Amino acid sequence: MDPIPGAVSEPHAPGPRRVKRRLIAALVVLHAAAVLASVVLIVRSKDDAAKGGGGSAKSLLNLAPKDSVGWVSIRGPILSSELGKPWERGAEQWARRIEQLAETKGVKAIVLDINSPGGSVGAVQEIYARIQRVKKEKKIPFVALFGDVSASGGYYLGAACDKIVAHPGTLTGSIGVIFSVSNLEGLFAKVGYKADPIKSGRHKDIGSPARPMTPEERKILQSLIDDAYGQFVQAVADGRKMTVEQVKPLADGRIYSGNQALALNLVDQLGDSEDATKLAAQLGGIKDEKPRVRRDAEKLNDIFELLETRARLTLGLGAAGVTLSAGSAIPRGLLYAWSGGW
């Protein structure tokens, strides 16, 4: 039957052939990613086996072990990744990159390029613990480079490093912990909403926005804050070679500029990425006047992220959930975070 003139046709779902073409395209993209990963792993394994030999595998991707400075960029909120994939940007992936660089032949020092307002306590401590382990087991020095913002959890990570380089205008500090609780009882009453939880104990709904917090609950939460705060202060004291008593007056949550932080011994020097690289090379015993910078693991993960995004778009799934960004929602729970940076 011929279509009626002027009528609007109903949208049709993609036909079987179109779906098949999309699926094949996605499989091709994922296959290419697998092949690329295999090539890199084979070359690296041959490089390790050669132990200084001049085999063709090394010259293929120029992966010969040369003295270099490893570089890891930590950007945005420091949170656990949403899906746990190796190419996401999250605490587990950053910690893994640090360890990968530490195990790479020729890497004598690592720069942590930090531009972050902080994040969740667990995520920050995951990276902090990995830095400490690498320093102890591999004897590799770390230099933190603070960007626009390196506050709270960002500073926590800097405190784990041997030296800290900041820009004069860097916003840093915010040493402290926060647990945000909202009271929406008045709003709920206006719209006719009432919560009536069934719970196993009187504190099971602690922090509920549907009712006021009791004095006992406030005391419980404050004890959590005090404990996490004590861990933060101790980490700063250990990293900066200060006493807890010296750190506490500086750790009231306020932020500092790079200039102010230098005067208070919270950073070691003012400078840029080149200064941080040279300082790391010096600590790592690299004699080159212009030290090499190694970012292989980060570039490879960026390729995987791009390939996954392309595969999702090909299948019509969108690119959601691939990365964490500074626009991510602030999570609930204990945070080493400066709220002004989110």
The 8 nearest C-alpha neighbors of each residue, nearest first, counted from 0:
[[1, 2, 3, 4, 6, 8, 5, 7],
 [0, 2, 3, 4, 6, 5, 8, 7],
 [3, 1, 4, 0, 6, 8, 5, 7],
 [2, 4, 6, 5, 1, 7, 0, 8],
 [3, 5, 6, 2, 1, 7, 8, 0],
 [6, 4, 3, 7, 2, 8, 1, 9],
 [5, 7, 4, 3, 8, 2, 9, 1],
 [8, 6, 5, 9, 3, 4, 10, 2],
 [9, 7, 6, 10, 2, 11, 5, 3],
 [8, 10, 11, 7, 6, 12, 2, 13],
 [11, 9, 8, 12, 7, 13, 14, 6],
 [10, 12, 9, 13, 14, 8, 15, 17],
 [11, 13, 14, 10, 15, 18, 9, 17],
 [14, 12, 17, 18, 11, 15, 16, 10],
 [13, 15, 17, 16, 12, 18, 11, 19],
 [14, 16, 18, 17, 19, 13, 20, 12],
 [15, 17, 19, 18, 14, 20, 13, 21],
 [18, 16, 20, 14, 19, 15, 13, 21],
 [19, 17, 21, 15, 20, 16, 22, 14],
 [18, 20, 16, 22, 17, 21, 15, 23],
 [21, 19, 17, 23, 22, 18, 24, 16],
 [22, 20, 24, 18, 19, 23, 314, 313],
 [21, 23, 19, 25, 24, 20, 26, 18],
 [22, 24, 26, 20, 25, 21, 19, 27],
 [25, 23, 27, 21, 22, 26, 20, 28],
 [24, 26, 310, 28, 22, 27, 23, 313],
 [27, 25, 23, 29, 28, 24, 30, 22],
 [28, 26, 30, 24, 25, 29, 31, 23],
 [27, 29, 25, 31, 26, 30, 310, 24],
 [30, 28, 32, 26, 31, 27, 25, 33],
 [31, 29, 27, 33, 32, 28, 26, 34],
 [30, 32, 34, 28, 29, 33, 35, 27],
 [33, 31, 29, 35, 30, 34, 36, 28],
 [34, 32, 30, 36, 31, 35, 37, 29],
 [35, 33, 37, 31, 36, 32, 30, 38],
 [36, 34, 32, 38, 37, 33, 31, 39],
 [35, 37, 33, 39, 34, 38, 40, 32],
 [36, 38, 34, 40, 35, 39, 41, 33],
 [39, 37, 41, 35, 36, 40, 42, 34],
 [38, 40, 36, 42, 37, 41, 43, 35],
 [39, 41, 43, 37, 42, 38, 44, 36],
 [42, 40, 44, 38, 43, 39, 37, 45],
 [43, 41, 45, 39, 44, 40, 56, 46],
 [42, 44, 46, 40, 45, 41, 39, 47],
 [43, 45, 47, 41, 46, 42, 40, 48],
 [46, 44, 48, 42, 47, 43, 49, 41],
 [45, 47, 43, 49, 44, 48, 57, 42],
 [48, 46, 44, 45, 49, 50, 43, 104],
 [47, 49, 45, 46, 50, 44, 51, 43],
 [48, 50, 52, 46, 47, 51, 45, 54],
 [51, 49, 48, 52, 47, 46, 64, 45],
 [50, 52, 49, 53, 64, 63, 46, 47],
 [53, 51, 49, 50, 54, 46, 57, 48],
 [54, 52, 51, 55, 57, 49, 58, 63],
 [55, 53, 56, 57, 52, 58, 49, 46],
 [54, 56, 58, 57, 59, 53, 60, 52],
 [57, 55, 59, 54, 58, 42, 45, 46],
 [58, 56, 62, 63, 55, 59, 61, 54],
 [57, 59, 61, 55, 56, 60, 62, 54],
 [60, 58, 56, 57, 61, 55, 62, 42],
 [61, 59, 62, 58, 57, 56, 42, 63],
 [60, 62, 58, 57, 63, 59, 56, 64],
 [63, 61, 57, 60, 64, 58, 46, 43],
 [62, 64, 57, 61, 65, 46, 58, 51],
 [63, 65, 105, 104, 62, 66, 51, 46],
 [66, 64, 105, 67, 63, 104, 106, 291],
 [65, 67, 105, 106, 107, 285, 64, 291],
 [66, 68, 291, 106, 292, 105, 65, 107],
 [69, 67, 292, 108, 109, 106, 293, 107],
 [68, 70, 109, 293, 292, 106, 100, 108],
 [69, 71, 110, 294, 109, 293, 111, 68],
 [70, 72, 111, 112, 110, 73, 97, 69],
 [73, 71, 112, 111, 113, 74, 70, 114],
 [74, 72, 113, 112, 114, 71, 75, 111],
 [75, 73, 114, 115, 72, 113, 76, 77],
 [74, 76, 325, 115, 324, 114, 77, 73],
 [77, 75, 118, 117, 115, 325, 78, 116],
 [78, 76, 118, 117, 90, 122, 123, 75],
 [79, 77, 122, 89, 118, 90, 119, 76],
 [78, 80, 90, 89, 122, 81, 91, 77],
 [81, 79, 89, 83, 82, 78, 88, 87],
 [80, 82, 83, 79, 320, 323, 89, 322],
 [83, 81, 84, 80, 320, 87, 321, 79],
 [82, 84, 80, 81, 85, 87, 91, 92],
 [85, 83, 86, 87, 82, 80, 92, 81],
 [86, 84, 87, 92, 83, 300, 91, 88],
 [87, 85, 300, 84, 304, 303, 88, 301],
 [88, 86, 322, 84, 85, 89, 321, 80],
 [87, 89, 322, 323, 92, 80, 86, 93],
 [88, 90, 80, 79, 92, 78, 91, 87],
 [89, 91, 79, 93, 122, 92, 78, 94],
 [92, 90, 94, 93, 89, 95, 79, 80],
 [91, 93, 95, 89, 94, 90, 85, 88],
 [92, 94, 96, 90, 95, 91, 89, 97],
 [93, 95, 126, 91, 97, 92, 96, 129],
 [96, 94, 92, 98, 93, 97, 99, 91],
 [97, 95, 99, 93, 98, 94, 92, 100],
 [98, 96, 94, 100, 95, 99, 101, 93],
 [97, 99, 101, 95, 96, 100, 102, 94],
 [100, 98, 96, 102, 101, 97, 95, 103],
 [99, 101, 103, 102, 97, 98, 69, 96],
 [100, 102, 98, 99, 103, 97, 106, 133],
 [103, 101, 99, 100, 98, 104, 106, 137],
 [104, 102, 100, 101, 106, 99, 105, 64],
 [105, 103, 64, 106, 102, 65, 47, 66],
 [104, 106, 66, 65, 64, 67, 107, 103],
 [107, 105, 67, 68, 104, 66, 108, 69],
 [106, 108, 283, 105, 68, 139, 67, 66],
 [109, 107, 68, 140, 283, 139, 279, 106],
 [110, 108, 69, 141, 68, 70, 142, 140],
 [111, 109, 142, 70, 143, 141, 112, 69],
 [112, 110, 143, 71, 113, 72, 144, 142],
 [111, 113, 72, 144, 73, 71, 110, 143],
 [114, 112, 73, 145, 111, 144, 115, 146],
 [115, 113, 146, 74, 148, 149, 147, 145],
 [114, 116, 75, 149, 117, 153, 148, 74],
 [115, 117, 150, 340, 337, 149, 336, 148],
 [118, 152, 116, 336, 153, 151, 115, 335],
 [117, 119, 77, 336, 76, 335, 78, 334],
 [118, 120, 334, 122, 121, 78, 335, 123],
 [119, 121, 334, 123, 335, 122, 333, 124],
 [120, 122, 124, 123, 119, 125, 79, 78],
 [123, 121, 125, 78, 90, 119, 124, 79],
 [124, 122, 120, 125, 121, 126, 152, 127],
 [123, 125, 127, 121, 126, 122, 128, 120],
 [126, 124, 122, 128, 123, 127, 121, 129],
 [127, 125, 94, 129, 124, 128, 123, 90],
 [126, 128, 124, 130, 129, 125, 156, 123],
 [127, 129, 131, 125, 130, 126, 124, 132],
 [130, 128, 132, 126, 131, 127, 94, 133],
 [131, 129, 127, 133, 128, 132, 134, 126],
 [130, 132, 128, 134, 129, 133, 135, 127],
 [131, 133, 129, 135, 134, 130, 136, 128],
 [134, 132, 130, 136, 137, 135, 131, 129],
 [135, 133, 138, 139, 131, 132, 137, 136],
 [134, 136, 132, 133, 138, 137, 131, 139],
 [135, 137, 133, 138, 134, 132, 139, 131],
 [136, 138, 133, 139, 134, 135, 101, 132],
 [139, 137, 134, 135, 136, 140, 133, 107],
 [138, 140, 134, 108, 137, 107, 141, 133],
 [141, 139, 108, 161, 134, 283, 282, 109],
 [142, 140, 160, 109, 161, 110, 108, 143],
 [143, 141, 110, 162, 160, 163, 279, 161],
 [142, 144, 163, 111, 157, 110, 164, 160],
 [143, 145, 112, 164, 165, 113, 111, 163],
 [146, 144, 165, 113, 149, 114, 164, 143],
 [147, 145, 114, 148, 169, 113, 144, 149],
 [148, 146, 169, 114, 170, 145, 149, 168],
 [149, 147, 170, 114, 146, 115, 169, 150],
 [150, 148, 153, 171, 115, 114, 154, 145],
 [149, 151, 171, 116, 153, 172, 154, 173],
 [150, 152, 173, 174, 336, 154, 117, 335],
 [117, 153, 151, 155, 335, 154, 336, 118],
 [154, 152, 149, 117, 150, 151, 155, 156],
 [153, 155, 157, 150, 151, 152, 156, 149],
 [154, 156, 152, 158, 153, 157, 151, 159],
 [157, 155, 159, 154, 158, 153, 127, 152],
 [156, 158, 154, 159, 143, 160, 155, 163],
 [157, 159, 238, 155, 156, 160, 235, 154],
 [160, 158, 156, 157, 238, 127, 131, 130],
 [161, 159, 141, 157, 158, 142, 162, 143],
 [160, 162, 141, 142, 140, 159, 163, 238],
 [161, 163, 142, 160, 267, 143, 164, 141],
 [162, 164, 143, 266, 267, 142, 144, 157],
 [165, 163, 144, 268, 269, 270, 143, 267],
 [166, 164, 145, 269, 257, 144, 270, 169],
 [165, 167, 169, 269, 168, 270, 257, 271],
 [168, 166, 257, 258, 169, 269, 165, 256],
 [169, 167, 257, 256, 166, 170, 258, 147],
 [168, 170, 257, 147, 166, 256, 148, 167],
 [171, 169, 148, 256, 255, 149, 147, 168],
 [170, 172, 150, 149, 255, 254, 148, 169],
 [171, 173, 254, 150, 174, 255, 151, 154],
 [174, 172, 252, 151, 254, 253, 150, 175],
 [175, 173, 250, 252, 151, 172, 251, 253],
 [174, 176, 252, 228, 173, 250, 335, 151],
 [177, 175, 335, 334, 228, 224, 333, 227],
 [178, 176, 334, 333, 179, 335, 175, 224],
 [177, 179, 333, 332, 334, 180, 176, 224],
 [178, 180, 177, 181, 331, 332, 333, 206],
 [179, 181, 206, 178, 182, 208, 207, 331],
 [182, 180, 208, 183, 179, 206, 207, 209],
 [183, 181, 208, 184, 209, 211, 210, 180],
 [184, 182, 208, 186, 185, 209, 187, 181],
 [183, 185, 209, 187, 186, 210, 182, 188],
 [186, 184, 188, 187, 183, 189, 182, 209],
 [187, 185, 189, 183, 188, 184, 190, 192],
 [186, 188, 192, 184, 190, 189, 185, 191],
 [189, 187, 191, 185, 186, 190, 192, 184],
 [190, 188, 186, 187, 191, 185, 192, 184],
 [189, 191, 187, 188, 192, 186, 185, 193],
 [192, 190, 188, 189, 187, 193, 186, 185],
 [193, 191, 187, 190, 188, 194, 189, 186],
 [192, 194, 195, 191, 187, 188, 209, 184],
 [195, 193, 196, 209, 192, 210, 187, 207],
 [194, 196, 193, 197, 209, 198, 192, 210],
 [197, 195, 198, 194, 204, 203, 193, 199],
 [198, 196, 195, 199, 200, 204, 203, 194],
 [197, 199, 200, 196, 203, 201, 204, 202],
 [198, 200, 203, 201, 197, 202, 204, 196],
 [201, 199, 203, 202, 198, 204, 197, 205],
 [200, 202, 203, 199, 198, 204, 205, 216],
 [203, 201, 205, 200, 204, 216, 198, 199],
 [202, 204, 200, 205, 201, 198, 199, 206],
 [205, 203, 202, 207, 206, 198, 201, 196],
 [204, 206, 202, 207, 203, 216, 212, 201],
 [205, 207, 180, 204, 208, 212, 181, 216],
 [206, 208, 209, 205, 204, 210, 182, 180],
 [209, 207, 182, 181, 183, 210, 206, 184],
 [208, 210, 184, 207, 183, 194, 182, 211],
 [211, 209, 184, 208, 207, 182, 212, 183],
 [212, 210, 182, 213, 209, 208, 184, 207],
 [211, 213, 216, 210, 217, 214, 206, 205],
 [212, 214, 216, 215, 217, 211, 218, 205],
 [215, 213, 217, 216, 218, 212, 219, 211],
 [214, 216, 218, 213, 217, 219, 212, 220],
 [217, 215, 219, 213, 218, 214, 212, 220],
 [216, 218, 214, 220, 219, 215, 221, 213],
 [217, 219, 221, 215, 216, 220, 222, 214],
 [220, 218, 216, 222, 217, 221, 215, 223],
 [221, 219, 223, 217, 222, 218, 216, 224],
 [220, 222, 224, 218, 223, 219, 217, 225],
 [221, 223, 225, 219, 220, 224, 226, 218],
 [224, 222, 220, 226, 221, 225, 227, 219],
 [223, 225, 221, 227, 222, 226, 228, 176],
 [224, 226, 228, 222, 223, 227, 229, 221],
 [225, 227, 229, 223, 228, 224, 222, 230],
 [228, 226, 230, 224, 229, 225, 223, 231],
 [229, 227, 225, 231, 230, 226, 175, 176],
 [228, 230, 232, 226, 231, 227, 225, 233],
 [229, 231, 227, 233, 228, 232, 234, 226],
 [232, 230, 228, 234, 229, 233, 235, 227],
 [231, 233, 229, 235, 234, 230, 236, 228],
 [232, 234, 236, 230, 235, 231, 237, 229],
 [235, 233, 231, 237, 232, 236, 238, 230],
 [236, 234, 238, 232, 158, 233, 237, 239],
 [235, 237, 241, 233, 242, 239, 234, 238],
 [238, 236, 234, 240, 235, 239, 233, 241],
 [239, 237, 158, 235, 159, 236, 240, 234],
 [238, 240, 236, 241, 237, 235, 158, 265],
 [241, 239, 237, 238, 236, 242, 235, 264],
 [242, 240, 236, 239, 245, 237, 243, 246],
 [241, 243, 245, 244, 236, 246, 240, 237],
 [242, 244, 246, 245, 236, 247, 233, 232],
 [243, 245, 242, 246, 247, 248, 241, 236],
 [246, 244, 242, 243, 247, 241, 248, 249],
 [245, 247, 243, 249, 244, 248, 250, 236],
 [246, 248, 250, 249, 244, 245, 243, 232],
 [249, 247, 250, 246, 245, 251, 244, 243],
 [250, 248, 247, 246, 251, 245, 174, 253],
 [251, 249, 174, 247, 252, 248, 246, 175],
 [250, 252, 253, 249, 174, 175, 248, 247],
 [253, 251, 173, 174, 175, 250, 254, 172],
 [252, 254, 173, 251, 172, 255, 250, 174],
 [255, 253, 172, 173, 171, 170, 252, 256],
 [256, 254, 171, 172, 170, 259, 260, 257],
 [255, 257, 170, 259, 169, 258, 168, 260],
 [256, 258, 167, 169, 260, 168, 259, 166],
 [257, 259, 167, 261, 256, 260, 262, 168],
 [258, 260, 256, 262, 261, 257, 255, 263],
 [259, 261, 265, 257, 263, 262, 258, 266],
 [262, 260, 266, 264, 258, 263, 259, 265],
 [261, 263, 259, 260, 264, 258, 265, 266],
 [262, 264, 260, 261, 265, 259, 266, 249],
 [265, 263, 261, 266, 262, 260, 267, 239],
 [264, 266, 260, 263, 261, 267, 239, 262],
 [267, 265, 261, 163, 264, 260, 268, 164],
 [268, 266, 163, 164, 162, 261, 264, 265],
 [269, 267, 164, 266, 270, 261, 165, 163],
 [270, 268, 165, 166, 164, 167, 257, 267],
 [269, 271, 166, 274, 165, 164, 268, 272],
 [270, 272, 274, 273, 275, 166, 165, 269],
 [273, 271, 275, 274, 276, 144, 270, 112],
 [272, 274, 276, 275, 271, 277, 270, 278],
 [275, 273, 277, 271, 272, 276, 270, 278],
 [274, 276, 272, 278, 273, 277, 279, 164],
 [277, 275, 273, 279, 274, 278, 272, 280],
 [278, 276, 280, 274, 279, 275, 281, 273],
 [277, 279, 281, 275, 280, 276, 274, 282],
 [278, 280, 282, 276, 281, 277, 108, 142],
 [281, 279, 285, 283, 277, 278, 282, 284],
 [280, 282, 278, 284, 283, 279, 285, 277],
 [283, 281, 279, 280, 284, 278, 140, 108],
 [282, 284, 107, 280, 108, 281, 285, 279],
 [283, 285, 281, 282, 280, 286, 107, 279],
 [286, 284, 280, 283, 287, 281, 66, 290],
 [285, 287, 284, 288, 281, 280, 290, 289],
 [288, 286, 290, 289, 285, 280, 291, 66],
 [287, 289, 290, 286, 277, 285, 280, 291],
 [288, 290, 287, 291, 277, 286, 276, 280],
 [291, 289, 287, 67, 288, 292, 280, 68],
 [290, 292, 67, 68, 293, 289, 66, 287],
 [291, 293, 68, 67, 69, 290, 294, 70],
 [292, 294, 69, 68, 295, 70, 67, 291],
 [293, 295, 70, 297, 296, 69, 298, 292],
 [296, 294, 298, 297, 293, 299, 100, 300],
 [297, 295, 299, 298, 294, 300, 96, 99],
 [296, 298, 300, 295, 299, 294, 301, 96],
 [299, 297, 301, 295, 300, 296, 294, 302],
 [298, 300, 302, 296, 301, 297, 295, 303],
 [299, 301, 86, 303, 297, 302, 298, 304],
 [300, 302, 304, 298, 299, 303, 305, 297],
 [303, 301, 305, 299, 300, 304, 306, 298],
 [304, 302, 306, 300, 305, 301, 86, 307],
 [303, 305, 301, 307, 302, 306, 86, 308],
 [304, 306, 302, 308, 303, 307, 301, 309],
 [307, 305, 303, 309, 308, 304, 310, 302],
 [308, 306, 310, 304, 309, 305, 303, 311],
 [307, 309, 305, 311, 318, 306, 310, 304],
 [310, 308, 306, 312, 307, 311, 313, 305],
 [311, 309, 25, 307, 313, 308, 312, 306],
 [310, 312, 316, 308, 314, 313, 309, 317],
 [313, 311, 315, 317, 309, 314, 310, 316],
 [312, 314, 310, 311, 315, 21, 309, 25],
 [315, 313, 311, 312, 316, 21, 310, 22],
 [314, 316, 312, 313, 317, 311, 21, 310],
 [317, 315, 311, 314, 312, 318, 313, 319],
 [316, 318, 312, 311, 315, 319, 308, 314],
 [317, 319, 308, 311, 321, 312, 320, 316],
 [320, 318, 321, 317, 322, 316, 308, 311],
 [319, 321, 322, 318, 81, 323, 82, 87],
 [322, 320, 319, 318, 87, 308, 304, 323],
 [323, 321, 87, 88, 320, 324, 319, 80],
 [322, 324, 88, 327, 89, 325, 321, 80],
 [323, 325, 326, 327, 75, 322, 76, 74],
 [324, 326, 75, 327, 76, 341, 323, 74],
 [325, 327, 324, 328, 341, 323, 75, 76],
 [328, 326, 324, 325, 329, 323, 76, 341],
 [327, 329, 330, 326, 325, 341, 324, 331],
 [328, 330, 327, 331, 341, 118, 76, 326],
 [331, 329, 328, 332, 119, 334, 118, 78],
 [330, 332, 329, 333, 179, 178, 334, 119],
 [333, 331, 178, 334, 330, 119, 179, 177],
 [332, 334, 178, 120, 177, 119, 176, 335],
 [335, 333, 119, 120, 336, 177, 176, 118],
 [334, 336, 152, 176, 151, 118, 120, 117],
 [337, 335, 117, 118, 151, 334, 116, 152],
 [336, 338, 116, 339, 340, 151, 173, 150],
 [337, 339, 340, 341, 336, 116, 329, 117],
 [340, 338, 337, 341, 116, 336, 150, 254],
 [339, 341, 116, 338, 337, 148, 115, 336],
 [340, 338, 339, 325, 116, 326, 337, 329]]
